[in-house]
Amino acid sequence: MNPTAAIAIALHLLAAAIWVGGMFFAYMALRPAAARILEAPNRLELWTLTFGRFFPWVWLAVLVLPLSGYWMLFRVFGGMGHVGIHVHIMQGLGWLMILLFMHLYFAPYRRLRQAMANRDYPEGGRHLARIRRIVGTNLLLGLAVIAIAGAGRMV
């Protein structure tokens, strides 16, 4: 493998690890802990601050993953016709994840920030619940993509 391809795969894997790993941590560890010890206003504030720090990293992943993926697809593997079905499935699921994140960011997250600015905690809670469902869906999709990436070429 040439050095540029090695850099592309490394960036691709790091971006996926940051995004999917961050969702796993948030959904499986932070969410249950915060729900157990924090009252709603503090929990909403924690999530708003956490998302504010995590989402720039997700935006970076949203840029790096397709750029590095398509670079590898066309420059290393010779195009769509030269890869297995697992790559096509990964691509489709990846775009679905990106679209779900964009919806999350521009709709419920924007509304959560507005509710928090107005100290409207019940409204913030409704938007946080929507975000939780989208993150749960994206987490499952991300884990599926990782499994397909790891095992797909073995099939």
C-alpha positions as CSV (number, residue, x, y, z in Angstrom):
1,M,0.0,0.0,0.0
2,N,1.3,3.4,-0.9
3,P,1.8,6.0,1.9
4,T,-1.1,8.2,0.7
5,A,-3.5,5.2,0.9
6,A,-2.2,4.4,4.3
7,I,-2.9,8.0,5.4
8,A,-6.4,7.8,3.9
9,I,-7.3,4.5,5.7
10,A,-5.9,5.9,9.0
11,L,-7.9,9.1,8.7
12,H,-11.0,7.0,7.8
13,L,-10.6,4.7,10.7
14,L,-9.9,7.5,13.2
15,A,-12.9,9.5,12.0
16,A,-15.1,6.5,12.4
17,A,-13.7,5.7,15.8
18,I,-14.3,9.2,17.0
19,W,-17.9,9.4,15.8
20,V,-19.1,5.9,16.6
21,G,-17.0,5.7,19.8
22,G,-18.3,9.0,21.0
23,M,-21.9,7.9,20.4
24,F,-21.3,4.6,22.2
25,F,-19.8,6.5,25.2
26,A,-22.6,9.0,25.3
27,Y,-25.4,6.5,24.9
28,M,-24.2,3.6,27.0
29,A,-22.2,5.4,29.7
30,L,-22.9,9.1,30.1
31,R,-26.7,9.0,29.5
32,P,-27.5,6.5,32.2
33,A,-25.1,8.1,34.7
34,A,-26.5,11.6,34.1
35,A,-30.1,10.3,34.3
36,R,-29.3,8.7,37.6
37,I,-27.6,11.6,39.4
38,L,-28.7,14.9,37.8
39,E,-32.0,16.7,37.9
40,A,-33.5,17.7,34.5
41,P,-32.1,21.3,34.3
42,N,-28.5,20.1,35.1
43,R,-28.8,17.1,32.9
44,L,-30.0,19.3,30.0
45,E,-27.1,21.7,30.6
46,L,-24.6,18.8,30.7
47,W,-25.9,17.5,27.3
48,T,-26.0,20.9,25.7
49,L,-22.4,21.5,26.7
50,T,-21.3,18.0,25.8
51,F,-22.9,18.2,22.3
52,G,-21.3,21.6,21.8
53,R,-17.9,20.0,22.3
54,F,-18.6,16.7,20.5
55,F,-20.4,17.9,17.4
56,P,-17.5,19.8,15.9
57,W,-15.6,16.5,15.9
58,V,-18.6,14.8,14.3
59,W,-18.6,17.5,11.6
60,L,-15.0,16.8,11.0
61,A,-15.8,13.0,10.7
62,V,-18.6,13.8,8.3
63,L,-16.1,15.5,6.1
64,V,-13.2,13.1,6.5
65,L,-15.2,9.8,6.1
66,P,-16.6,10.4,2.6
67,L,-13.5,12.2,1.3
68,S,-11.1,9.5,2.5
69,G,-13.6,6.7,1.5
70,Y,-14.1,7.9,-2.0
71,W,-10.4,8.7,-2.4
72,M,-9.6,5.1,-1.5
73,L,-12.5,3.8,-3.6
74,F,-11.4,5.5,-6.8
75,R,-7.6,5.8,-6.3
76,V,-6.8,2.6,-4.5
77,F,-9.5,0.1,-5.4
78,G,-10.3,1.2,-9.0
79,G,-13.9,2.4,-8.6
80,M,-17.3,1.1,-7.7
81,G,-17.1,-1.9,-10.0
82,H,-14.0,-3.3,-8.3
83,V,-15.2,-3.5,-4.7
84,G,-17.4,-6.0,-2.9
85,I,-21.0,-5.4,-2.0
86,H,-19.9,-4.7,1.6
87,V,-18.3,-1.4,0.4
88,H,-21.6,-0.4,-1.3
89,I,-23.5,-1.2,1.9
90,M,-21.0,0.8,4.0
91,Q,-21.4,3.7,1.7
92,G,-25.2,3.7,1.8
93,L,-25.3,3.3,5.6
94,G,-22.6,6.0,6.0
95,W,-24.7,8.5,4.0
96,L,-27.8,7.6,6.0
97,M,-25.8,8.3,9.2
98,I,-24.6,11.7,7.8
99,L,-28.2,12.7,6.9
100,L,-29.5,11.6,10.3
101,F,-26.7,13.7,12.0
102,M,-27.5,16.7,9.9
103,H,-31.1,16.5,10.8
104,L,-30.2,16.1,14.5
105,Y,-27.9,19.1,14.3
106,F,-30.1,21.5,12.4
107,A,-33.4,20.5,14.0
108,P,-33.6,19.0,17.5
109,Y,-30.1,20.2,18.6
110,R,-30.8,23.8,17.4
111,R,-34.2,23.7,19.2
112,L,-32.5,22.2,22.4
113,R,-30.0,25.1,22.4
114,Q,-32.9,27.6,22.0
115,A,-34.9,26.0,24.8
116,M,-31.9,26.1,27.0
117,A,-31.3,29.8,26.2
118,N,-34.9,30.4,27.3
119,R,-34.6,28.1,30.3
120,D,-37.5,26.1,28.9
121,Y,-36.6,22.8,30.5
122,P,-39.7,20.8,29.5
123,E,-39.2,21.8,25.8
124,G,-35.5,21.1,26.1
125,G,-36.3,17.6,27.5
126,R,-38.5,16.9,24.4
127,H,-35.7,17.8,22.1
128,L,-33.1,15.8,24.1
129,A,-35.4,12.8,23.8
130,R,-35.5,13.2,20.0
131,I,-31.7,13.5,19.9
132,R,-31.4,10.4,22.1
133,R,-33.5,8.4,19.6
134,I,-31.5,9.7,16.6
135,V,-28.1,9.0,18.3
136,G,-29.4,5.5,19.2
137,T,-30.3,4.8,15.6
138,N,-27.0,6.2,14.3
139,L,-25.0,4.2,16.9
140,L,-26.7,1.0,15.7
141,L,-25.9,2.0,12.1
142,G,-22.3,2.9,13.0
143,L,-21.8,-0.5,14.7
144,A,-23.2,-2.2,11.7
145,V,-20.9,-0.3,9.4
146,I,-17.9,-1.3,11.5
147,A,-19.0,-5.0,11.5
148,I,-19.5,-4.9,7.7
149,A,-16.1,-3.1,7.2
150,G,-14.3,-5.7,9.3
151,A,-16.0,-8.9,8.1
152,G,-17.4,-7.9,4.7
153,R,-14.4,-8.8,2.6
154,M,-14.2,-12.2,4.2
155,V,-17.6,-13.2,2.8
